[in-house]
Amino acid sequence: MATLTQTELDITDVGLLEFLPLSKTASAAPSISHSHVTFADDVRGEAVPPTNAFEARPRWNHPANKWKVFAAFWSFLVVGLNDGSYGLETYYSLSYTVVSLIFLSPFAGYTLAAITNTSVHIRLGQRGVAVIGPLCHFLSYIVLSIHPPYPVMVVMFIFVGFGNGLIDSAWCAWLGNMADANQIAGVLHGCYAIGATVAPLIATLLFTKGGQQWYSYYYLLIGIAGLELLFCAFTFRNQTGKVYQQENPSMHTQTSGRTREALKHKLTWIFALFIFGYMGAEVSLGGWVVLFMSKIRAASSFQSGATSAGFWAGMAVGRLGLSFITARLGEFYSILAYIFVCLALELVFWLVPSLIISAVAVSLLGVFIGPLFPTGMVLLTKMMPKHLHVGAVGFAAAFGGGGGAIFPFIVGAIAQRKGVESLQPVILAILILIASLWMCLPKSEKRTNGDEVELEAMR
């Protein structure tokens, strides 16, 4: 996090940044004076910021940022529209286990994104992410729209997963470092939830009212992903690798140095495992709730689709609305409260055999499970040095995205043998797991360079 004193500040457009009193959790960064940066071995580890130092955070609504922020929001809308597998079981005559490969195959893409994310930023900058991520969407949707053989579909979703991983990590790290980070992150992930909300509604209308096959949905995604590619490539056209390195200076000169440094922090792994479990619960619920409602609650196709839409709509409401509560309560205790509410709602969803109550419980689950991802990412950016944000957030988001691939596959495999009602105990177990992981966050984190960060101030 950059620290500036009032006498050192020399910025052409002060409106670009918001200056906040430097908290005791913020690490001292290389001092910025007269347009140059100086480094020392212990410049972040031992230096103490002066009393008149301020924490400089970029503002989202400045003209230099607002269209980039809009492009990032649009990307997350596309990622939300992507989630789900519609009609595959019937069209390809597949078992639940084989259909679940659609969920599992993006894991390879997310893994590749976790490995290459920092290198893409350093070599190509945010411009590289803004082109590669949307291009993976656009080309994959073209192939999927021609309903290829099922093995080709599985391969295409690897590319979709790679694009999602790059976009997820890059924009989470970037917006998580802005002023009003909780609110901005809530809107960003709310866009994902909005996309996931309208996706089953559009799909249901196409299949039940329009008599279309599942692949007709990808005709729409081709156009939306094309706009994503144009918006992102244009707005981030000047964000090169050189610009990224200037804005995020590090003592490491090798592209892999930042990733290795981030992986040495236990916080990176705690957050990665937390997001892994969270994504598993979210995508498992969103992906299998339609089948659960139709098979177990005897819902019609429209009712099942509406229940799925209610879950994603609840997530959008939670991410947009609860972000303001989170900003007041603090990230740590907010997430604990949200998880415990989710546990209670999951028990209601599982144990009360009522169509209406189940639908309401699923929608409320969406409200309280939705803020977990953006709130966790905001706390991670607060706890880690700025030059490690892309490495730490990128790894956590990409590795965590694997949970959204592996757990739905596990649910599908279990459902094949035990029935789709096995969804409920799996979700309950995941929620207990991530609550336990969150409690493992230390009160303070001793960084490898000697800098100690107090988590208590975040609570």
C-alpha positions as CSV (number, residue, x, y, z in Angstrom):
1,M,0.0,0.0,0.0
2,A,1.5,3.3,-1.0
3,T,2.1,5.8,1.9
4,L,2.5,9.5,1.1
5,T,3.2,12.4,3.3
6,Q,1.6,15.8,2.6
7,T,5.0,17.4,1.8
8,E,6.0,14.6,-0.7
9,L,2.7,14.5,-2.6
10,D,3.0,15.5,-6.2
11,I,0.1,14.2,-8.2
12,T,-1.4,16.1,-11.2
13,D,-4.9,15.0,-10.5
14,V,-5.6,14.6,-6.8
15,G,-9.2,13.5,-7.5
16,L,-7.9,10.2,-8.8
17,L,-7.0,9.1,-5.2
18,E,-8.7,9.1,-1.8
19,F,-6.4,9.7,1.1
20,L,-7.2,8.0,4.4
21,P,-5.4,8.1,7.7
22,L,-2.9,5.2,7.7
23,S,-4.1,2.4,9.9
24,K,-1.8,0.3,12.0
25,T,-2.5,-2.6,9.7
26,A,-1.1,-0.9,6.6
27,S,2.5,-1.8,5.7
28,A,5.0,0.8,4.9
29,A,5.7,0.9,1.2
30,P,8.6,2.3,-0.8
31,S,8.6,6.1,-0.3
32,I,7.5,8.1,-3.2
33,S,9.2,11.4,-3.6
34,H,9.8,13.7,-6.6
35,S,8.6,11.1,-9.1
36,H,11.0,8.4,-8.2
37,V,11.0,5.3,-6.0
38,T,13.9,4.1,-3.8
39,F,14.2,0.6,-2.4
40,A,16.1,-0.9,0.5
41,D,16.1,-4.5,1.8
42,D,14.0,-3.6,4.8
43,V,12.0,-0.7,3.3
44,R,8.7,-2.4,4.0
45,G,9.7,-4.6,6.8
46,E,11.1,-2.2,9.4
47,A,10.3,1.3,8.3
48,V,7.6,3.1,10.3
49,P,5.3,5.5,8.4
50,P,5.5,9.2,9.5
51,T,2.7,10.5,11.6
52,N,1.4,12.7,8.7
53,A,1.3,9.7,6.3
54,F,-1.9,8.9,4.4
55,E,-3.1,5.7,2.7
56,A,-3.6,6.4,-1.0
57,R,-6.4,4.5,-2.6
58,P,-7.7,5.1,-6.2
59,R,-11.3,6.2,-6.6
60,W,-13.5,4.0,-8.8
61,N,-15.6,7.0,-10.2
62,H,-12.7,9.1,-11.5
63,P,-12.7,9.5,-15.3
64,A,-9.5,7.5,-15.5
65,N,-11.1,4.5,-13.8
66,K,-14.8,4.5,-14.3
67,W,-14.9,2.9,-17.7
68,K,-12.4,0.3,-16.7
69,V,-14.6,-0.5,-13.7
70,F,-17.6,-0.8,-16.0
71,A,-15.6,-3.2,-18.2
72,A,-14.7,-5.3,-15.1
73,F,-18.4,-5.4,-14.1
74,W,-19.3,-6.5,-17.6
75,S,-16.8,-9.3,-17.4
76,F,-18.2,-10.6,-14.2
77,L,-21.7,-10.5,-15.7
78,V,-20.4,-12.8,-18.5
79,V,-18.9,-15.2,-15.9
80,G,-22.2,-15.3,-14.1
81,L,-24.1,-16.0,-17.4
82,N,-21.7,-18.8,-18.1
83,D,-22.4,-20.9,-15.0
84,G,-24.7,-23.9,-15.2
85,S,-25.3,-27.0,-17.5
86,Y,-28.6,-26.9,-19.2
87,G,-30.3,-29.9,-20.9
88,L,-27.0,-31.8,-21.3
89,E,-28.3,-35.0,-19.6
90,T,-31.2,-35.3,-22.0
91,Y,-29.5,-34.1,-25.2
92,Y,-26.4,-36.3,-24.9
93,S,-28.1,-39.2,-22.9
94,L,-25.5,-38.9,-20.2
95,S,-25.3,-40.0,-16.5
96,Y,-25.0,-37.4,-13.7
97,T,-21.4,-38.3,-13.3
98,V,-20.5,-37.7,-17.0
99,V,-22.5,-34.4,-17.0
100,S,-20.5,-33.4,-14.0
101,L,-17.3,-33.3,-16.1
102,I,-18.6,-29.9,-17.3
103,F,-18.0,-28.7,-13.8
104,L,-14.7,-30.5,-13.3
105,S,-13.0,-29.5,-16.6
106,P,-12.7,-25.8,-15.7
107,F,-10.5,-26.8,-12.8
108,A,-7.6,-27.3,-15.3
109,G,-8.2,-23.8,-16.6
110,Y,-8.3,-22.3,-13.2
111,T,-5.1,-24.1,-12.3
112,L,-3.4,-22.7,-15.4
113,A,-4.6,-19.2,-14.5
114,A,-3.2,-19.5,-11.0
115,I,0.2,-20.4,-12.4
116,T,0.4,-17.8,-15.1
117,N,-1.6,-14.9,-13.6
118,T,1.4,-13.0,-12.2
119,S,3.4,-13.5,-15.4
120,V,0.6,-12.2,-17.5
121,H,0.4,-9.1,-15.4
122,I,4.1,-8.4,-15.5
123,R,4.7,-9.2,-19.2
124,L,1.4,-7.9,-20.6
125,G,-0.2,-5.9,-17.8
126,Q,-4.0,-5.6,-17.3
127,R,-4.3,-5.2,-21.0
128,G,-3.2,-8.8,-21.4
129,V,-5.9,-10.0,-19.0
130,A,-8.5,-7.7,-20.7
131,V,-7.8,-9.4,-24.1
132,I,-7.0,-13.1,-23.1
133,G,-9.8,-13.6,-20.7
134,P,-12.7,-12.3,-22.9
135,L,-11.1,-14.0,-25.9
136,C,-11.3,-17.4,-24.1
137,H,-15.0,-16.7,-23.5
138,F,-15.8,-15.6,-27.1
139,L,-14.0,-18.4,-28.9
140,S,-15.3,-21.1,-26.6
141,Y,-18.9,-20.0,-26.9
142,I,-18.6,-20.1,-30.7
143,V,-17.5,-23.8,-30.5
144,L,-20.2,-24.6,-27.9
145,S,-22.9,-23.0,-30.1
146,I,-22.4,-25.7,-32.8
147,H,-23.1,-28.4,-30.2
148,P,-19.9,-30.4,-30.8
149,P,-19.3,-33.9,-29.5
150,Y,-19.3,-34.0,-25.7
151,P,-15.5,-34.5,-25.3
152,V,-14.9,-31.3,-27.3
153,M,-17.3,-29.5,-24.9
154,V,-15.2,-30.6,-21.9
155,V,-12.1,-29.2,-23.6
156,M,-13.8,-25.9,-24.3
157,F,-14.7,-25.5,-20.7
158,I,-11.1,-25.7,-19.8
159,F,-10.5,-22.6,-21.9
160,V,-13.6,-21.0,-20.2
161,G,-12.1,-21.8,-16.8
162,F,-8.8,-20.2,-17.8
163,G,-10.5,-17.0,-18.9
164,N,-12.6,-17.0,-15.7
165,G,-9.5,-17.5,-13.6
166,L,-7.6,-14.6,-15.1
167,I,-10.6,-12.2,-14.9
168,D,-11.6,-13.2,-11.4
169,S,-8.1,-12.8,-9.9
170,A,-7.2,-9.6,-11.8
171,W,-10.3,-7.6,-11.2
172,C,-10.7,-8.8,-7.6
173,A,-7.1,-7.6,-6.8
174,W,-7.5,-4.3,-8.6
175,L,-10.9,-3.3,-7.2
176,G,-10.0,-4.6,-3.8
177,N,-7.4,-1.9,-3.5
178,M,-9.7,1.0,-4.2
179,A,-11.5,3.4,-1.8
180,D,-14.8,1.9,-0.5
181,A,-13.5,-1.6,-1.4
182,N,-16.3,-3.5,0.3
183,Q,-19.0,-1.7,-1.6
184,I,-17.1,-1.8,-5.0
185,A,-16.3,-5.5,-4.5
186,G,-20.0,-6.1,-3.6
187,V,-21.1,-4.5,-6.9
188,L,-18.5,-6.4,-8.9
189,H,-19.6,-9.8,-7.5
190,G,-23.2,-8.6,-7.6
191,C,-22.8,-8.4,-11.4
192,Y,-21.8,-12.1,-11.4
193,A,-24.9,-12.9,-9.4
194,I,-27.1,-10.9,-11.7
195,G,-25.7,-12.8,-14.7
196,A,-26.3,-16.1,-12.9
197,T,-29.8,-15.0,-11.9
198,V,-31.0,-14.3,-15.5
199,A,-29.2,-17.3,-16.9
200,P,-31.6,-19.9,-15.7
201,L,-34.6,-17.7,-16.6
202,I,-33.3,-17.2,-20.1
203,A,-32.5,-20.9,-20.4
204,T,-35.9,-21.9,-19.0
205,L,-37.7,-19.6,-21.5
206,L,-35.7,-20.9,-24.4
207,F,-36.3,-24.6,-23.5
208,T,-39.8,-24.6,-22.1
209,K,-41.4,-21.8,-24.1
210,G,-39.3,-21.5,-27.2
211,G,-38.7,-25.2,-27.8
212,Q,-35.0,-24.5,-28.3
213,Q,-32.1,-26.8,-27.6
214,W,-29.5,-26.1,-24.9
215,Y,-26.9,-24.8,-27.4
216,S,-29.2,-21.9,-28.5
217,Y,-28.3,-20.2,-25.2
218,Y,-24.7,-19.8,-26.4
219,Y,-25.8,-17.7,-29.4
220,L,-26.7,-15.0,-26.8
221,L,-23.4,-15.5,-25.0
222,I,-21.4,-15.0,-28.2
223,G,-22.8,-11.5,-28.6
224,I,-22.3,-10.6,-24.9
225,A,-18.7,-12.0,-24.8
226,G,-18.0,-10.1,-28.0
227,L,-19.0,-6.9,-26.3
228,E,-16.9,-7.9,-23.3
229,L,-13.8,-8.3,-25.5
230,L,-14.3,-4.9,-27.1
231,F,-15.0,-3.1,-23.8
232,C,-12.1,-4.6,-21.9
233,A,-9.5,-4.3,-24.8
234,F,-10.4,-0.7,-25.4
235,T,-10.6,0.6,-21.8
236,F,-7.4,-1.2,-20.6
237,R,-5.5,-0.5,-23.8
238,N,-2.8,1.6,-22.0
239,Q,-2.4,-0.8,-19.0
240,T,0.8,-2.5,-20.2
241,G,3.2,-4.7,-18.3
242,K,5.5,-1.7,-17.8
243,V,2.7,0.3,-16.3
244,Y,1.8,-2.5,-14.0
245,Q,5.4,-2.9,-12.7
246,Q,5.6,0.9,-12.1
247,E,2.3,0.9,-10.1
248,N,3.2,-2.3,-8.2
249,P,7.0,-2.1,-7.5
250,S,8.7,-5.1,-6.0
251,M,12.2,-6.1,-5.1
252,H,11.8,-9.2,-7.2
253,T,12.9,-8.8,-10.8
254,Q,11.8,-12.3,-12.0
255,T,8.2,-12.8,-13.0
256,S,7.8,-15.8,-10.7
257,G,9.3,-14.0,-7.6
258,R,6.0,-12.4,-6.6
259,T,4.0,-15.5,-6.8
260,R,6.6,-17.5,-4.8
261,E,6.6,-14.7,-2.2
262,A,2.8,-14.7,-2.0
263,L,2.7,-18.5,-1.6
264,K,5.1,-18.3,1.4
265,H,2.3,-16.4,3.3
266,K,0.0,-18.7,5.3
267,L,-2.8,-16.1,4.8
268,T,-2.7,-16.9,1.0
269,W,-3.3,-20.6,1.7
270,I,-6.0,-20.0,4.3
271,F,-7.9,-17.7,2.0
272,A,-7.4,-20.0,-0.9
273,L,-8.9,-23.0,1.0
274,F,-11.7,-20.8,2.2
275,I,-12.6,-19.7,-1.3
276,F,-12.2,-23.3,-2.5
277,G,-14.9,-24.4,-0.1
278,Y,-17.1,-21.3,-0.7
279,M,-17.0,-21.8,-4.5
280,G,-17.8,-25.5,-4.0
281,A,-20.9,-24.6,-2.0
282,E,-22.1,-21.8,-4.3
283,V,-21.7,-23.6,-7.6
284,S,-23.0,-27.0,-6.2
285,L,-26.2,-25.2,-5.0
286,G,-26.6,-23.2,-8.1
287,G,-25.9,-26.0,-10.4
288,W,-27.8,-28.9,-8.8
289,V,-30.8,-27.1,-7.1
290,V,-32.9,-27.4,-10.3
291,L,-32.6,-31.1,-10.3
292,F,-33.1,-31.3,-6.5
293,M,-36.3,-29.3,-6.7
294,S,-37.7,-31.3,-9.6
295,K,-36.8,-34.8,-8.2
296,I,-37.2,-34.3,-4.5
297,R,-39.7,-31.4,-4.1
298,A,-41.7,-32.4,-7.2
299,A,-41.4,-28.9,-8.7
300,S,-42.3,-28.2,-12.4
301,S,-39.6,-27.2,-14.8
302,F,-40.6,-23.5,-14.4
303,Q,-40.7,-23.8,-10.6
304,S,-37.3,-25.4,-10.5
305,G,-35.8,-22.7,-12.8
306,A,-37.5,-20.0,-10.7
307,T,-35.9,-21.5,-7.6
308,S,-32.5,-21.4,-9.2
309,A,-33.0,-17.8,-10.3
310,G,-34.1,-17.0,-6.7
311,F,-30.8,-18.3,-5.3
312,W,-28.8,-16.2,-7.7
313,A,-31.0,-13.1,-7.2
314,G,-30.6,-13.5,-3.5
315,M,-26.9,-13.6,-4.0
316,A,-27.0,-10.3,-6.0
317,V,-29.1,-8.7,-3.3
318,G,-26.7,-9.9,-0.5
319,R,-23.6,-8.7,-2.3
320,L,-25.1,-5.3,-3.1
321,G,-26.9,-4.7,0.1
322,L,-24.9,-6.4,2.8
323,S,-21.6,-4.8,1.7
324,F,-22.6,-1.6,3.6
325,I,-23.3,-3.6,6.7
326,T,-19.9,-5.4,6.2
327,A,-18.1,-2.1,6.0
328,R,-19.5,-1.1,9.4
329,L,-19.1,-4.5,11.3
330,G,-15.8,-5.4,9.8
331,E,-14.9,-8.3,7.5
332,F,-14.0,-10.9,10.1
333,Y,-17.1,-10.9,12.2
334,S,-19.4,-10.2,9.2
335,I,-18.4,-13.4,7.5
336,L,-18.8,-15.5,10.7
337,A,-22.3,-14.1,11.1
338,Y,-23.2,-14.8,7.5
339,I,-21.9,-18.4,7.6
340,F,-23.9,-19.2,10.8
341,V,-27.1,-17.9,9.2
342,C,-26.4,-20.0,6.1
343,L,-26.0,-23.1,8.3
344,A,-29.5,-22.5,9.8
345,L,-31.0,-21.9,6.3
346,E,-29.4,-25.0,4.9
347,L,-30.9,-27.1,7.7
348,V,-34.3,-25.7,6.9
349,F,-33.8,-26.4,3.1
350,W,-32.8,-29.9,3.9
351,L,-35.2,-31.0,6.6
352,V,-38.5,-29.2,5.8
353,P,-40.1,-31.0,2.9
354,S,-42.1,-28.1,1.5
355,L,-41.7,-26.6,-2.0
356,I,-42.4,-23.1,-1.0
357,I,-40.3,-23.2,2.2
358,S,-37.4,-24.7,0.2
359,A,-37.6,-22.0,-2.4
360,V,-37.6,-19.3,0.2
361,A,-34.7,-20.9,2.1
362,V,-32.7,-21.2,-1.1
363,S,-33.2,-17.5,-1.9
364,L,-32.1,-16.5,1.6
365,L,-29.1,-18.8,1.3
366,G,-28.1,-16.8,-1.7
367,V,-28.4,-13.5,0.2
368,F,-26.1,-14.6,3.0
369,I,-23.7,-16.8,1.1
370,G,-23.1,-14.2,-1.6
371,P,-21.0,-11.7,0.4
372,L,-18.5,-14.3,1.5
373,F,-16.3,-14.2,-1.6
374,P,-15.9,-10.4,-2.1
375,T,-15.6,-9.8,1.6
376,G,-12.8,-12.4,1.9
377,M,-11.0,-10.9,-1.0
378,V,-11.2,-7.4,0.4
379,L,-9.7,-8.6,3.7
380,L,-6.9,-10.4,1.9
381,T,-5.9,-7.2,0.1
382,K,-5.9,-5.4,3.4
383,M,-3.6,-8.0,5.0
384,M,-1.1,-8.4,2.1
385,P,1.4,-5.9,0.6
386,K,0.2,-4.3,-2.5
387,H,2.8,-5.8,-4.8
388,L,1.5,-9.3,-3.7
389,H,-2.1,-8.6,-4.3
390,V,-2.2,-10.1,-7.8
391,G,-0.2,-13.1,-6.7
392,A,-2.1,-13.8,-3.5
393,V,-5.6,-12.8,-4.7
394,G,-4.9,-14.4,-8.1
395,F,-3.9,-17.7,-6.5
396,A,-6.7,-17.7,-4.0
397,A,-9.3,-16.9,-6.7
398,A,-8.0,-19.4,-9.2
399,F,-7.3,-22.1,-6.7
400,G,-10.7,-21.4,-5.1
401,G,-12.3,-21.6,-8.5
402,G,-11.3,-25.2,-8.5
403,G,-13.7,-25.8,-5.7
404,G,-16.5,-24.6,-8.0
405,A,-15.4,-27.4,-10.4
406,I,-14.5,-30.3,-8.0
407,F,-17.4,-30.1,-5.5
408,P,-20.2,-30.1,-8.1
409,F,-18.5,-33.1,-9.8
410,I,-18.4,-34.8,-6.4
411,V,-22.1,-34.0,-5.9
412,G,-22.9,-35.4,-9.3
413,A,-21.0,-38.6,-8.7
414,I,-22.7,-39.1,-5.3
415,A,-26.1,-38.3,-6.8
416,Q,-25.6,-41.0,-9.4
417,R,-25.3,-43.6,-6.7
418,K,-27.2,-42.2,-3.7
419,G,-29.7,-39.8,-5.3
420,V,-29.7,-36.0,-5.7
421,E,-30.8,-35.6,-2.1
422,S,-27.2,-36.1,-1.1
423,L,-26.7,-32.5,-2.2
424,Q,-27.8,-31.2,1.3
425,P,-25.3,-33.0,3.6
426,V,-22.4,-32.0,1.2
427,I,-23.4,-28.3,1.4
428,L,-23.7,-28.5,5.1
429,A,-20.3,-30.1,5.5
430,I,-18.7,-27.4,3.3
431,L,-20.2,-24.6,5.3
432,I,-18.9,-26.1,8.5
433,L,-15.5,-26.5,6.9
434,I,-15.2,-22.9,5.7
435,A,-16.4,-21.6,9.1
436,S,-13.5,-23.6,10.7
437,L,-11.0,-22.2,8.2
438,W,-12.1,-18.6,8.9
439,M,-11.6,-19.1,12.6
440,C,-8.0,-20.2,11.8
441,L,-7.1,-16.7,10.7
442,P,-4.4,-15.5,13.1
443,K,-4.7,-12.4,15.2
444,S,-1.5,-11.1,13.6
445,E,0.5,-12.2,10.6
446,K,4.3,-12.2,10.7
447,R,5.4,-11.6,7.1
448,T,8.6,-13.1,5.7
449,N,10.2,-9.6,5.7
450,G,9.5,-9.0,9.3
451,D,6.4,-6.8,8.9
452,E,3.7,-7.7,11.4
453,V,0.0,-7.1,10.5
454,E,-2.7,-7.0,13.1
455,L,-5.8,-8.8,12.1
456,E,-7.6,-7.6,15.2
457,A,-8.0,-4.2,13.6
458,M,-10.0,-5.8,10.8
459,R,-12.5,-7.4,13.3
